[in-house]
Amino acid sequence: MQAVISQRVEQIRQWLAENQLDALLIPHEDEYLGEYIPAHNERLLWATGFTGSAGMAVITRDKAAVFVDGRYVVQVRKQVPGEVFEYRHLIEEPPVQWTQDNLAVGSKVAIDARLHSSAWLTRTTESLAGALELVCIAANPIDTLWHDRPAATLSDAKLMGLDFVGQSSNEKRIKIAAELIKQKAEAALLTQVDSIAWLLNVRGSDVPSLPVLLSTAIIHADASVDFYIDPARLPAEFAAHVGEGVRTHQPEALEAGLQALSGKHVLVDPATSNAWADQVLRAAGANLIEAADPCLLPKAAKNPTEIAGMKACHIRDGVAVSKFLAWVDAQVAAGNLLDEGTLSDKLWQFRVQDTSCSDVSFDTISAVGGNAAMCHYNHLNQPEPSVLEMDNVYLVDSGGQYPDGTTDITRTIAIGQPGDEVKQAFTLVLKGHIALASARFPKGTTGSQLDALARQHLWAHGFDYDHGTGHGVGHFLSVHEGPQRIAKVYNPTALLPGMVLSNEPGYYRADAFGIRIENLELVVEVATQGDMTMMGFESLTRAPIDRRLIDLRLLNDVELAWLNNYHHTVFTVISPSLEGNDLAWLAQATAPLKR
């Protein structure tokens, strides 16, 4: 592989020389700037061999560096040849800073404006003023050099009926159009594929784990939409499904569609829209209003039909996860210490016993012992998967995509008899999980104001975890949905009833073990004795939390009552779908804990 990567880097250097350029920036993102990208857009992988979900490479005429965050520092050394690329930290030494340090003043740095947000381009242009010149290239050299590039997976659109989504596309478009008028915009550019899927009540399978169609849309203040997608991908019933006012165009017509907004006030989200679209609009004389994608908040606050679907799919998902956990215990009891890949595959087999499950919602994290200390571990990126370790833990973080909702659950499981240190850490994580799940908070509260609730018991013992506590989750859409989240870093979005977020505190001891307990939570209004309407969380996830890892001495009576009540609910809702050994296992796994 080193020879292949080395040859590709040399081809890019030849292209730099021919075009009198000094460096090329290669981000992980594609033109839709989403977290998940299809195989045909994996340009960073082509250039470096790196398979992670975040990163960047810089290739100059005589140097090359690959930049990853803390999740991938081990993985990048295994995948990317160190003889070709320097390894750098994406946050501590940003790519643009490295480029500036390694190039002479006035050097020309090539970027593909489609692969960067307009906010990034604005910020970077300002930071490099007088040092380096950014050159926006018309064609990406990787697209020319990538001779065995896989064909795009362009699926047919699936139309989502009201029994799943609860609100017609026409109703949604009228609501978004009213928001545009409020912001004095005549149109808005929509580039987030999940926003478009939500707005038009369509889904697809163009991207792994994300049931969307690669497309772009412009919504106008009269609630009409220009939808840029090959019309051949839309079923005959599409026009009736979306209602009047949705015009379809070939994707190649997008530039002309943007130019047609000349002189109009156009809302563009600089964080999610690529810089190329921004440039086309500005060149056409459009007046840009920089604001958040107007679909984000309405999409995040689920309606009653979506909420009912999320609850229903979590019961079916809980059945699959519980069958899997029962099976793992039986394998361990029989002395079969299976490997991470076999375990991950088996969990998927249990999920697809429910024929409505169409995909995983992300790559399953199946991590044994010390591997679980890497919170974004992927066994597929290892030379070979590890096998279960006795007297340690197994961490499995997984989710499914169902037409009525999206799931995401993490369970940490005892393999044999883990020691007291593991049990202490597990119980502190559980206490934080319960504290957040039980929180009451007034209207206007943000996730960043709640984050410390999940960390307080770990902090008291000198522990912490280096990731957010919760992310938003879509309805048969992205498992990582904004704008809401629960994390230390400030987030201005107030939590609203109907939002779904994960609750996933953890603790990771390098090379020893990792612990995470994750449920999805629905934001609900809660009746109180006071004079204010308060909000809280309703747990959606329905699978047992491993009682064998709990140090009862560390739980107070309120926490113990929460756990026993949660387990009673789990047993009540999923036991009708289990039988035999699985049912016996569930009864034991959810039995009340007593002091």
C-alpha positions in Angstrom: 0.0 0.0 0.0 2.9 2.4 0.7 4.0 2.2 -2.9 0.5 3.0 -4.1 0.1 6.0 -1.8 3.6 7.2 -2.6 2.7 7.1 -6.3 -0.5 9.0 -5.8 1.3 11.7 -3.8 3.8 12.1 -6.6 1.0 12.4 -9.2 -0.5 15.3 -7.1 2.9 16.9 -6.9 3.3 16.7 -10.6 -0.2 18.4 -10.9 1.0 21.1 -8.5 4.1 21.8 -10.6 2.1 21.9 -13.9 -0.4 24.4 -12.4 2.3 26.5 -10.6 0.8 25.8 -7.2 2.6 25.0 -4.0 0.2 22.8 -2.0 -3.2 21.1 -2.0 -5.5 20.8 0.9 -7.5 17.5 1.0 -10.3 17.5 3.6 -12.4 14.4 4.5 -15.6 16.1 3.6 -17.4 16.0 0.2 -19.6 18.8 -1.2 -22.5 18.0 1.1 -20.2 18.6 4.2 -21.9 15.8 6.1 -20.4 13.4 8.7 -20.9 10.3 6.5 -19.7 10.3 2.9 -20.2 7.7 0.2 -17.3 5.6 -1.1 -17.0 7.5 -4.4 -16.2 10.7 -2.4 -13.6 9.3 -0.1 -10.8 11.5 -1.6 -8.8 11.6 1.7 -8.8 7.8 1.8 -7.6 7.7 -1.8 -4.7 10.0 -1.2 -3.6 8.7 2.2 -5.1 5.3 3.1 -6.8 6.7 6.2 -10.4 5.4 6.7 -11.4 7.6 9.7 -14.4 9.9 9.6 -12.5 13.2 10.3 -9.2 14.5 9.1 -7.3 16.4 6.5 -4.1 16.1 4.4 -1.8 18.7 3.0 0.5 17.8 0.1 3.2 20.3 -0.9 5.9 19.9 -3.6 8.3 18.3 -1.1 6.3 17.4 2.1 3.1 15.9 3.1 1.2 15.7 6.4 -2.0 14.0 7.6 -4.0 15.6 10.4 -6.3 13.6 12.7 -7.9 14.2 16.1 -7.4 12.3 19.3 -9.7 9.5 18.2 -7.5 8.4 15.4 -3.9 8.9 16.6 -3.3 5.1 16.8 -5.3 4.2 13.7 -3.6 6.8 11.4 -0.1 5.2 12.1 -1.4 1.8 11.1 -3.0 3.0 7.9 -1.0 5.9 6.5 2.7 5.3 5.5 5.0 7.4 7.8 7.6 7.5 5.0 5.2 9.6 2.9 3.2 11.6 5.5 4.0 13.3 8.7 1.5 12.6 11.5 -0.1 15.8 13.0 -2.9 16.6 15.5 -5.8 18.2 13.8 -6.7 20.4 16.8 -3.3 21.1 18.4 -1.5 21.9 15.0 -4.2 22.8 12.5 -3.5 22.0 8.8 -3.5 25.7 7.8 -1.0 26.6 10.5 1.3 23.7 9.4 0.9 24.8 5.8 1.9 28.4 6.7 4.9 27.1 8.7 6.2 25.0 5.8 5.7 27.3 2.8 7.3 30.5 1.8 5.3 33.8 2.0 3.2 34.2 -1.1 2.9 30.5 -1.9 -0.3 29.4 -3.6 -2.4 26.8 -1.8 -5.0 25.0 -3.9 -8.4 24.2 -2.4 -11.6 22.7 -3.8 -14.2 25.2 -2.6 -16.9 22.5 -2.8 -15.3 20.6 0.0 -15.0 23.4 2.6 -17.8 25.4 4.3 -18.1 29.1 3.4 -17.4 29.9 7.1 -14.1 27.9 6.9 -13.0 29.8 3.7 -13.8 33.2 5.2 -12.0 32.4 8.4 -9.0 30.9 6.6 -8.6 33.6 4.0 -8.5 36.2 6.9 -6.0 34.2 8.9 -3.6 33.8 5.9 -3.8 37.3 4.6 -0.3 38.5 3.6 1.1 35.0 4.2 -0.4 32.5 1.7 -2.8 32.8 -1.2 -5.7 30.4 -1.4 -6.5 29.4 -5.0 -10.0 27.9 -5.6 -9.5 25.3 -8.3 -12.1 24.5 -11.0 -11.5 20.8 -11.0 -10.2 18.5 -8.3 -7.0 16.7 -9.4 -8.0 13.6 -7.4 -11.2 13.2 -9.4 -9.0 13.1 -12.6 -6.3 10.8 -11.1 -8.7 8.3 -9.4 -9.0 5.8 -12.2 -10.7 3.0 -10.2 -13.1 5.4 -8.5 -16.3 3.5 -7.5 -19.5 4.6 -9.2 -21.8 6.7 -7.0 -24.6 4.7 -5.3 -27.6 6.6 -6.4 -30.8 4.9 -5.0 -34.4 5.5 -5.9 -36.3 7.8 -3.5 -38.5 6.2 -0.9 -41.6 8.2 -0.1 -42.4 8.5 3.6 -46.2 8.4 4.3 -47.9 10.4 7.0 -48.2 7.3 9.2 -44.5 7.6 9.6 -43.7 11.3 9.4 -46.9 12.9 10.7 -46.7 16.1 8.7 -47.0 16.6 4.9 -44.2 18.2 2.9 -46.5 21.0 2.0 -47.2 21.8 5.7 -43.4 21.7 6.4 -42.6 24.0 3.4 -45.2 26.6 4.5 -43.7 26.6 8.0 -40.1 27.1 6.6 -41.3 29.8 4.2 -42.9 31.7 7.1 -39.5 31.6 8.8 -37.8 32.9 5.6 -40.2 35.8 5.5 -39.5 36.5 9.2 -35.8 36.7 8.3 -36.5 38.9 5.3 -35.2 36.2 2.9 -36.7 35.4 -0.5 -35.1 32.0 -0.7 -32.8 29.6 1.3 -30.2 27.2 0.0 -30.5 23.8 1.6 -27.4 21.6 1.3 -27.8 19.3 4.2 -29.1 16.1 2.8 -31.0 15.2 5.9 -32.8 18.6 5.9 -33.9 18.0 2.4 -35.1 14.4 3.2 -37.1 15.8 6.2 -38.6 18.7 4.2 -39.8 16.5 1.2 -40.6 13.4 3.3 -38.2 11.2 1.2 -35.5 8.9 2.1 -32.8 6.9 0.2 -29.7 4.9 0.6 -27.0 6.9 -1.2 -24.8 7.1 1.9 -23.9 4.3 4.4 -25.8 4.5 7.7 -27.7 7.6 6.6 -31.0 7.1 4.7 -30.8 10.1 2.4 -30.6 11.1 -1.3 -27.5 13.1 -2.4 -29.2 16.2 -3.6 -29.5 20.0 -3.1 -32.6 22.2 -2.8 -33.6 25.9 -2.8 -36.8 26.8 -0.9 -38.5 30.0 -1.8 -40.6 32.4 0.4 -43.7 31.2 -1.5 -43.0 27.7 -0.1 -42.0 26.3 -3.5 -38.8 24.3 -3.9 -36.3 23.7 -6.6 -35.0 20.2 -6.0 -31.7 19.2 -7.7 -31.7 15.5 -8.3 -32.0 13.2 -11.3 -35.8 13.0 -11.8 -35.3 9.3 -12.9 -34.7 8.5 -9.2 -38.1 9.7 -8.2 -41.2 7.5 -8.3 -44.2 8.4 -10.4 -46.1 9.3 -7.2 -43.5 11.9 -6.1 -45.4 14.9 -7.4 -48.6 13.9 -5.6 -46.6 13.0 -2.5 -45.0 16.4 -2.1 -47.8 18.5 -3.4 -47.7 21.5 -5.8 -44.7 23.7 -6.0 -41.8 21.3 -6.1 -39.8 21.6 -9.3 -37.1 18.9 -10.1 -33.9 19.7 -12.0 -30.8 17.7 -12.9 -28.0 18.2 -10.4 -25.9 19.9 -13.1 -28.4 22.7 -13.2 -27.6 23.9 -9.7 -25.2 26.5 -10.8 -27.7 28.1 -13.1 -30.3 27.9 -10.3 -28.1 29.8 -7.9 -27.3 32.4 -10.6 -31.0 32.9 -11.1 -31.2 34.2 -7.5 -29.4 37.4 -8.7 -30.5 40.4 -6.7 -32.5 38.3 -4.2 -32.0 38.0 -0.5 -30.8 34.4 0.0 -30.4 32.7 3.4 -27.3 30.5 3.5 -25.9 28.6 6.5 -22.2 29.3 6.4 -21.5 26.3 8.7 -23.2 23.7 6.5 -23.1 25.2 3.0 -20.0 24.8 0.8 -18.0 27.8 -0.2 -18.5 27.1 -3.9 -22.2 27.8 -3.7 -21.5 30.9 -1.7 -19.1 32.2 -4.4 -21.6 31.5 -7.2 -24.4 33.4 -5.3 -22.1 36.4 -4.6 -20.8 36.5 -8.2 -24.5 36.5 -9.4 -25.3 39.5 -7.2 -27.4 37.7 -4.6 -27.6 39.4 -1.2 -26.6 36.7 1.3 -28.2 36.4 4.7 -26.0 34.2 6.9 -28.2 32.2 9.3 -28.7 28.6 10.4 -30.4 26.1 8.1 -34.1 26.9 8.7 -35.0 23.1 8.8 -32.7 22.3 11.7 -34.9 23.2 14.7 -38.3 21.9 13.2 -36.5 18.7 12.2 -35.0 18.3 15.7 -38.3 18.8 17.6 -40.1 15.6 16.7 -43.9 15.7 16.2 -46.3 13.2 18.0 -46.2 10.7 15.1 -42.4 10.7 15.0 -42.2 10.4 18.8 -44.5 7.4 18.7 -42.3 5.8 16.0 -39.1 6.5 18.0 -40.7 4.7 21.0 -41.9 1.8 18.9 -38.6 1.2 17.1 -36.7 1.3 20.4 -38.8 -1.5 21.8 -38.0 -3.7 18.7 -34.3 -2.6 18.9 -34.3 -3.5 22.6 -35.5 -7.0 21.8 -32.6 -7.4 19.3 -30.0 -6.0 21.8 -31.3 -8.1 24.6 -31.2 -11.3 22.5 -27.6 -10.4 21.7 -26.6 -9.8 25.3 -28.2 -13.1 26.4 -26.3 -14.8 23.6 -23.0 -13.2 24.6 -23.5 -14.4 28.2 -24.2 -17.9 27.0 -21.1 -18.0 24.8 -18.9 -16.8 27.7 -20.5 -19.4 30.0 -19.7 -22.1 27.4 -16.0 -20.9 27.2 -16.3 -19.4 23.7 -14.3 -16.2 23.8 -15.4 -14.7 20.5 -13.7 -11.9 18.6 -15.0 -8.3 18.1 -16.0 -8.9 14.5 -18.0 -12.0 15.2 -19.8 -10.2 18.0 -20.6 -7.2 15.8 -21.9 -9.4 13.0 -24.1 -11.4 15.4 -25.7 -8.2 16.8 -26.6 -7.2 13.2 -28.1 -10.6 12.6 -30.3 -10.1 15.7 -31.3 -6.6 14.4 -32.4 -7.8 11.0 -34.7 -10.4 12.4 -36.9 -7.3 12.4 -37.3 -6.9 8.6 -38.0 -3.2 9.0 -34.3 -2.6 10.0 -32.7 -1.3 6.9 -29.1 -0.4 8.0 -26.9 0.3 11.0 -27.1 4.0 12.1 -23.2 4.0 12.3 -20.4 1.6 12.2 -20.7 -0.6 15.3 -18.1 -0.1 18.0 -17.4 -3.6 19.2 -14.5 -3.2 21.7 -12.8 -5.7 24.0 -10.9 -4.8 27.2 -8.3 -2.2 26.5 -9.7 -1.5 23.0 -12.8 -0.1 24.7 -10.6 2.7 26.1 -10.6 4.1 22.5 -14.0 5.7 22.4 -14.3 5.6 18.6 -12.6 2.2 18.2 -13.4 0.2 15.0 -12.3 -3.4 14.8 -12.4 -3.2 11.0 -9.4 -0.8 11.1 -7.2 -3.3 13.1 -4.9 -5.9 11.6 -7.2 -8.5 13.3 -10.0 -8.1 15.8 -9.4 -8.9 19.5 -11.1 -11.7 21.4 -13.1 -11.3 24.7 -10.9 -11.0 27.8 -12.0 -12.8 30.9 -12.5 -10.7 34.0 -12.7 -7.5 32.0 -15.5 -5.8 30.0 -16.8 -5.7 26.5 -18.2 -2.4 25.2 -20.7 -2.4 22.3 -22.0 0.9 20.8 -24.5 0.4 18.0 -27.7 1.5 16.4 -30.2 0.7 13.7 -32.2 2.6 11.1 -35.9 1.9 11.0 -38.6 3.6 9.0 -40.2 4.8 12.2 -36.9 6.0 13.9 -33.2 5.8 14.6 -31.6 4.1 17.5 -28.2 4.4 19.3 -27.3 2.4 22.4 -24.1 1.6 24.3 -23.8 -1.3 26.8 -20.7 -2.3 28.8 -20.9 -5.9 29.7 -19.0 -8.0 32.3 -17.0 -10.8 30.9 -16.3 -13.1 33.9 -15.5 -11.2 37.1 -14.1 -7.7 36.5 -12.3 -6.2 39.5 -13.3 -3.5 41.9 -11.7 -0.7 39.9 -13.9 -1.5 36.9 -17.0 -1.7 39.1 -16.3 1.6 40.8 -15.8 3.3 37.5 -18.9 1.7 36.0 -21.0 2.8 39.0 -19.8 6.4 38.8 -20.7 6.5 35.1 -24.1 5.0 36.0 -24.7 7.6 38.7 -23.9 10.4 36.1 -26.2 8.7 33.6 -29.0 8.6 36.2 -28.4 12.2 37.2 -28.9 13.5 33.7 -31.8 11.2 32.9 -33.6 12.5 36.1 -32.8 16.2 35.5 -35.5 18.8 35.7 -34.8 22.1 33.9 -36.7 25.2 32.9 -37.5 26.4 29.3 -34.5 28.0 27.7 -32.0 25.5 29.2 -29.2 24.4 26.9 -27.3 21.1 26.8 -24.1 22.7 27.9 -25.8 23.8 31.1 -26.7 20.2 31.9 -23.4 18.5 31.0 -21.8 18.7 34.5 -24.7 16.6 35.9 -23.4 13.6 34.0 -19.7 14.2 35.1 -20.1 15.2 38.7 -19.6 11.8 40.3 -16.6 11.1 38.1 -15.1 14.5 38.9 -15.5 13.9 42.6 -13.2 10.9 42.2 -10.7 12.7 39.9 -12.0 11.1 36.7 -13.5 12.5 33.5 -14.2 11.6 29.8 -13.0 13.5 26.7 -16.1 13.5 24.6 -19.5 15.2 24.7 -22.3 13.7 26.9 -25.1 13.8 24.3 -25.8 14.4 20.6 -29.2 14.9 18.9 -30.7 12.0 17.0 -32.8 12.2 13.9 -36.0 10.4 13.0 -35.0 7.7 10.4 -32.2 10.2 9.6 -28.8 11.1 11.0 -27.8 9.5 14.3 -25.8 12.7 15.0 -28.3 15.5 14.4 -27.9 19.1 15.4 -28.3 21.8 16.5 -28.8 20.5 20.1 -26.1 18.7 22.1 -25.0 18.1 25.6 -21.3 18.9 26.1 -18.8 21.1 28.0 -18.4 23.3 25.0 -21.0 26.1 24.8 -24.1 25.4 22.7 -26.7 28.2 22.3 -29.6 25.9 21.3 -32.2 25.5 24.1 -33.6 22.1 24.5 -37.2 21.8 23.2 -39.9 19.2 23.8 -39.7 16.5 21.1 -35.9 16.7 20.8 -34.1 13.4 21.2 -30.6 13.3 22.6 -28.2 10.7 23.7 -27.1 10.4 27.4 -23.7 8.7 27.3 -21.2 9.4 30.0 -18.1 7.2 30.1 -14.8 6.5 31.6 -11.7 5.2 29.8 -8.5 3.9 31.2 -5.8 3.6 28.5 -4.9 0.0 27.6 -7.0 -1.4 30.4 -10.8 -0.9 29.9 -13.5 1.5 28.7 -17.0 2.1 30.0 -19.9 3.9 28.5 -23.7 3.7 29.2 -25.9 5.2 26.6 -29.6 5.6 26.3 -31.5 8.0 24.0 -33.7 10.5 25.9 -36.8 12.4 24.7 -37.2 15.9 26.0 -40.7 16.2 27.6 -42.6 18.7 29.7 -42.9 17.6 33.3 -45.6 18.5 35.8 -44.2 19.9 39.0 -45.6 21.3 42.3 -44.1 24.7 41.4 -45.3 27.7 39.4 -43.1 26.9 36.3 -43.5 24.4 33.5 -40.3 22.3 33.7 -38.8 19.9 31.2 -37.1 16.6 31.7 -36.1 13.4 29.9 -38.0 10.2 29.1 -35.7 7.3 28.3 -36.4 5.7 25.0 -33.8 2.9 25.0 -35.1 -0.5 26.2 -32.3 -2.9 27.1 -30.8 -3.9 30.5 -27.9 -2.2 32.1 -25.4 -4.8 33.4 -26.2 -5.3 37.2 -23.0 -7.4 37.6 -20.9 -4.3 37.2 -22.6 -2.2 39.9 -21.1 -1.5 43.3 -24.3 -1.1 45.3 -22.5 0.8 48.1 -22.0 3.7 45.7 -25.7 4.0 44.8 -28.1 6.0 46.9 -31.7 5.0 47.4 -33.0 7.4 44.7 -30.5 6.1 42.1 -31.3 2.5 43.0 -35.1 3.2 42.6 -34.4 4.8 39.2 -32.5 1.7 38.1 -35.1 -0.8 39.3 -37.9 1.2 37.8 -36.0 1.4 34.4 -35.5 -2.3 34.5 -39.1 -3.0 35.3 -40.1 -0.9 32.3 -37.6 -2.8 30.1 -39.0 -6.1 31.2 -42.6 -5.0 30.7 -42.2 -3.8 27.2 -39.8 -6.3 25.6 -40.6 -9.6 27.5 -43.7 -10.3 25.3 -41.3 -10.6 22.3 -38.9 -13.0 24.0 -39.2 -16.7 24.9 -37.3 -19.6 26.4 -33.7 -18.9 27.4 -33.9 -15.3 26.2 -36.9 -14.6 28.4 -35.2 -16.3 31.4 -32.1 -14.2 30.8 -34.1 -11.0 30.7 -35.9 -11.8 33.9 -32.6 -12.2 35.7 -31.0 -9.1 34.0 -33.8 -6.8 35.0 -34.6 -8.3 38.5 -34.7 -5.6 41.2 -31.4 -4.9 42.9 -31.6 -5.0 46.7 -29.1 -3.9 49.3 
